[in-house]
Amino acid sequence: MTTLDSLRADDNALAPHYSRFRVADRLLLSAHSHQAWPDVAEEGLLEAFADAARDVDEKWTAAFAKADELRAGFRSLLSDPHGEYALGANTHELVIRFLSAIELRSRPRLVTTGGEFHTLRRQLARLEEEGVEVVRVPVDPVPTLAERVAAEVDGTTAAVLVSAVLFETSRLVPGLAHLADVCRAGNVELVVDAYHALGVVPFSLHDLGLTNAWVVGGGYKYLQLGEGNCFLRLPAHAQELRPVVTGWYAEFGALADRQRPDRVAYATGGDRFAGATYDPSSHYRGVRVQRFFAEHGLTPEFLRAVSQHQVGLLAQCFDDLGLSADVVSRDRETPLDRVGGFLSLRSPSAGELRSALAERGVHTDSRGTYLRFGPAPYLSDAQLEAAMATLGKVVAG
């Protein structure tokens, strides 16, 4: 079984399983954006090709079985054994289907935060141009964010859309259970983006008080599933909703309403929010990687321990550099246990620092004034130390 000590070592125990991505030879510190895939991901892609070549159009029986296995993996991550999950290539298409199902005509108000990812930020801005009221609650102070969002919920609010972990700063958003209670009491839909939590922060819906919430997430980041493996978790009352944006896969298993033959029928469960024909190879790859995680004991709790160690090590190495706060700084007030899977540094030259690091072989990324260092379980302590030492050399010129 994989241990933290075996991952800290110069010969990281997981690195050999990522030989195609050459993780032992590269300083890949953009894991919060795109983690390397284990070599077994290729097995999944080859299996998808073999099934298609053998079965041609009959391949969908096997493909749908993979989709069901992928859903089961997501249920396990969210400790949600009976939850219903719609799958999509990305969270945007899933959020669009959700938005098309709620009563925006009678309740044309959406509440969100000023710290949401670009997919939601852009889409809500466009809806605002069409007359939907969008309330953006300032992120800071984060400890009261959920409470301040809840205070904006009123009788004209159709939905609240927030993140569990802020994508720019890596800070965990507390108080989501209170927000969920307020939304449920007002018959307002709550959507929680868990993308930056899954794989680095255990996310039990019951423990978090989010059993009545919608949850979106995917495997492109910490879960190492690659593109095309996103989900929308439906609360029980979702079976009352009829998304306007609906694909023909949402007809599978649907029984026509004999009393309303003029109405479009919907399947039950997660397929109610299904789309249409998709590339199933992503699910094959995703399922094989999920099995790899299980084989190596990469549970949410263990991955959290690894992440906390690695982010803490990066923070300590950064502090040891003694760099001027005018050039680059970090938040030292937020406890480590209130941070997600990456170290967020702030600099007016974040983009330039990212480019200079890349020229020296250190792959990070930046968003505005934030320079983000994202470790991964296949990186050794020595690699993390070398990456941060390179930042010191960049700043020193």
C-alpha positions, 0 to 999 in steps of 0.5 A, a space after each residue: 500500500 502506498 505511504 506518504 513516506 514512499 511518496 516523499 522519497 527521491 524515488 517517488 513510489 508512484 512516479 514509475 506508473 507515470 512514465 509516459 508523462 515523464 513525471 520523474 524528469 519534469 517539474 510539473 507543478 500545474 497539477 491543480 489544472 491538469 495532472 499527469 495520467 498514470 500509464 494505465 490510462 492508455 489501457 482504457 483508450 485501447 480497450 475503447 478502440 477494441 470494443 468499437 472495432 469488434 462491435 461497431 454500433 453495438 459498442 454502446 452496450 459496453 460503453 454504457 457499462 463504463 459510464 455506469 462504473 464511472 458514476 459509481 466512482 463519483 458516488 464513492 468520492 462524494 459518499 453518496 451511494 444512492 445519488 443520481 449523476 448525469 455525465 458530460 464532457 465538461 461542467 459547462 454543458 451540465 450547468 447549461 442543462 441545469 439553468 435551462 431547467 429552473 424558473 428563470 422567467 418567474 425568478 430571474 435572479 441568480 446569486 454567486 460569488 466574485 471568485 467563480 471559475 471562468 465557465 460560470 463567470 462568462 455564462 452568467 455575464 452573458 445571461 445578465 446581458 439578457 436581463 437575468 439579475 446576477 448578484 456577485 458577492 465579494 469573496 473576502 472575507 472568506 470565513 463569512 462568504 457562505 453566510 453573506 451569500 445566504 443573506 442575498 437569497 430572496 423570493 426572486 432568486 432561482 439559484 445560488 452557484 458557489 465553489 467549495 474551494 476557490 480556484 484562484 486562492 485554493 481557500 476552502 469555503 466554510 458554512 455551506 451547510 447553512 447556505 444549503 438550509 437557507 436555499 432549501 427553505 426558500 425553494 432555491 436551487 443550490 449548485 456547488 462546484 466541487 472541482 477543486 475539492 475532489 481528489 485533495 479534500 474529502 467531500 462527503 455530502 452528508 457530512 457537509 450538509 449538502 444532500 439537497 444540493 446539486 454538485 458539479 465536478 470532474 476528473 481533469 484535475 486531481 483525479 487524473 481522469 483526463 478530459 471528458 469526465 465531468 458530472 452533475 449530481 442531482 438532488 432528489 427533487 430534480 426529478 420534478 424538473 424538465 431541462 429545456 436543453 435536452 438531448 435524445 439520450 434523455 429519452 432512454 427509459 422514458 415513459 410517455 405521459 399518457 395524459 400529456 402526449 404533447 409534452 416531451 418525456 424524460 428518463 428518470 435518474 441522472 439520465 433526465 439531464 443527459 445529452 446526446 452522442 458522445 465520445 465514450 473513450 474518455 469514460 474507458 480511460 477514466 474508469 481505468 484510472 479510478 481502478 488504479 487509484 483503488 489498487 494503490 490505496 489513493 483514497 480521499 483521506 490519504 490524498 488529503 494527507 499527501 496534499 497537505 504535506 506537499 502544500 505545506 512543504 511548498 509554503 515553507 520553502 517559499 518562506 525560506 526564500 525571504 522574497 520581498 512581499 512587493 514582488 511575490 507574497 502568500 497568505 499566511 493568515 489562513 491555516 493549512 487545513 483551510 487550503 485545498 490542493 495548491 499554493 497560491 502566491 500573489 504577485 503583480 507580475 504573476 504571468 511573467 513569473 510563470 513564463 520565466 519558471 517555464 523557461 527553467 523547466 518548472 511548470 506552474 500557472 497563473 490567473 491574474 495576480 495569482 501564481 499557482 504551484 500545484 503539487 501531485 502525489 507522483 512528485 518527490 519532496 526534492 522536486 517540490 524543493 527544486 521548483 520553489 528554489 527556481 522561483 527564488 532564482 527567477 526573482 533574483 534575476 
